Amino acid sequence: MVLLWVQFLKHPYHAEHSNLIAPILMILGGAVLGLLLIPAVRVTRRRVLLSFRGWRLRRRRRRASAAAELHARAMMSELCPHGWSCQITLYEGPLPGDEDPPPGRVALDWVELREAAGKPAVTRRVWAGSIAEALEAMVADRRTDLALEQIELRATLEGADWPDG
């Protein structure tokens, strides 16, 4: 520090080739700027990370929902060889009339079609808390129907008499 003071006793500050004050001021300015940026970077980093995590979570949910729909479509196409149809209804708030409150807020009505002219063979409604759960419940319901049909067919072949009605 004394060297800097002695250097400028006779001559005022002029930017020259051998001047040390400019590099030292730049170093001090960079250090002060770095110290001021540390809190800003900490706050910004946290917000950016939270935003990025939220974006990844939303993206993962969208992909899972799309995958659930594709999986349900593929499974129902296998389980219903003559075709099927479904309608999803989302409920919010109180239900109209004297209906009992459902176990979930998503109703999925699905129909299995017959061979001839696409007339309905089976009509069912499943309730769930989300659309993906409703699609899974629809596939499980159709699997159960298929298992019961196979049991009935085996029993009929073995001579059991099933009452129709």
URJOTA-V785551 format. One record per residue. N is the residue number from 1. RES is the residue in one small letter. PHI is phi in whole degrees, -180 to 180 (* if undefined). PSI is psi as a letter, one per 20 degrees, with the letter a starting at -180 (* if undefined). OMEGA is omega in radians with two decimals (999 if undefined). Layout:
BEGIN
n	res	phi	psi	omega
N	RES	PHI	PSI	OMEGA
N	RES	PHI	PSI	OMEGA
END
This chain:
BEGIN
n	res	phi	psi	omega
1	m	*	h	3.13
2	v	-64	h	3.13
3	l	-61	g	3.10
4	l	-66	h	-3.13
5	w	-67	g	3.14
6	v	-65	h	-3.11
7	q	-61	h	-3.07
8	f	-106	j	3.11
9	l	-68	g	-3.08
10	k	-87	h	-3.06
11	h	-119	p	3.06
12	p	-67	r	-3.07
13	y	-64	p	3.01
14	h	-138	p	3.14
15	a	-72	o	3.12
16	e	-127	r	-3.09
17	h	-68	h	-3.08
18	s	-101	j	-3.10
19	n	-78	p	-3.12
20	l	-99	i	-3.04
21	i	-70	h	-3.11
22	a	-64	g	3.10
23	p	-63	h	-3.13
24	i	-68	g	3.10
25	l	-65	h	3.10
26	m	-65	g	3.12
27	i	-65	g	3.13
28	l	-64	g	3.11
29	g	-63	g	3.10
30	g	-63	h	3.13
31	a	-66	g	3.13
32	v	-65	g	3.11
33	l	-62	g	3.09
34	g	-62	g	3.11
35	l	-65	h	3.10
36	l	-73	h	-3.10
37	l	-80	h	-3.09
38	i	-57	g	3.11
39	p	-63	h	3.13
40	a	-65	h	3.12
41	v	-67	h	3.12
42	r	-61	g	-3.14
43	v	-66	g	-3.13
44	t	-65	g	3.14
45	r	-60	g	-3.14
46	r	-62	g	3.14
47	r	-66	g	3.13
48	v	-66	g	3.12
49	l	-64	g	3.11
50	l	-65	g	3.10
51	s	-64	g	3.13
52	f	-65	g	3.10
53	r	-63	g	3.10
54	g	-63	g	3.12
55	w	-64	g	3.13
56	r	-65	h	3.11
57	l	-65	g	3.10
58	r	-62	g	3.12
59	r	-65	g	3.12
60	r	-64	g	3.12
61	r	-65	g	3.11
62	r	-62	g	3.13
63	r	-65	g	3.13
64	a	-65	g	3.12
65	s	-66	g	3.09
66	a	-65	h	3.12
67	a	-67	h	3.11
68	a	-63	g	3.13
69	e	-67	g	3.13
70	l	-64	h	3.12
71	h	-65	g	3.14
72	a	-64	g	3.12
73	r	-62	g	-3.13
74	a	-64	g	-3.11
75	m	-67	g	-3.14
76	m	-68	h	3.07
77	s	-65	h	3.07
78	e	-74	g	-3.05
79	l	-78	h	3.13
80	c	-120	n	-3.04
81	p	-66	h	-3.11
82	h	-98	j	3.08
83	g	115	r	3.14
84	w	-157	r	3.13
85	s	-149	q	3.08
86	c	-147	q	3.09
87	q	-135	p	-3.14
88	i	-104	p	3.12
89	t	-124	p	3.11
90	l	-102	p	-3.14
91	y	-107	p	3.07
92	e	-138	p	3.14
93	g	80	a	-3.13
94	p	-70	q	3.13
95	l	-83	q	-3.14
96	p	-72	q	3.04
97	g	74	b	-3.09
98	d	-97	k	-3.11
99	e	-69	q	3.04
100	d	-73	q	3.13
101	p	-66	p	-3.11
102	p	-74	r	3.09
103	p	-69	i	3.10
104	g	-139	r	-3.12
105	r	-106	j	3.11
106	v	-119	p	3.08
107	a	-108	p	3.10
108	l	-123	o	3.08
109	d	-98	p	3.13
110	w	-126	q	-3.05
111	v	-132	p	2.99
112	e	-94	p	-3.08
113	l	-96	q	3.10
114	r	-87	r	3.12
115	e	-62	g	-3.00
116	a	-82	o	2.97
117	a	59	j	3.07
118	g	63	k	3.11
119	k	-80	q	-3.10
120	p	-66	p	3.05
121	a	-102	g	-3.12
122	v	-136	p	3.06
123	t	-126	p	-3.10
124	r	-139	q	3.03
125	r	-130	p	3.05
126	v	-123	q	3.12
127	w	-112	q	3.10
128	a	-157	r	3.14
129	g	-85	h	3.13
130	s	-142	r	-3.13
131	i	-66	g	3.13
132	a	-62	g	3.11
133	e	-65	h	3.12
134	a	-65	g	3.10
135	l	-64	g	3.09
136	e	-64	g	3.13
137	a	-66	h	3.10
138	m	-63	g	3.13
139	v	-64	g	3.12
140	a	-64	h	3.11
141	d	-62	g	3.13
142	r	-68	h	3.08
143	r	-63	g	3.11
144	t	-63	g	3.09
145	d	-59	g	-3.13
146	l	-65	g	3.11
147	a	-64	g	3.12
148	l	-66	h	3.08
149	e	-62	g	3.13
150	q	-67	h	3.09
151	i	-63	g	3.13
152	e	-63	g	3.13
153	l	-65	g	3.11
154	r	-63	g	-3.13
155	a	-65	h	3.11
156	t	-65	g	3.11
157	l	-66	h	3.13
158	e	-84	i	3.06
159	g	103	j	3.11
160	a	-73	q	-3.13
161	d	-103	o	-3.13
162	w	-94	p	3.10
163	p	-72	p	3.06
164	d	-90	p	3.08
165	g	149	*	999
END
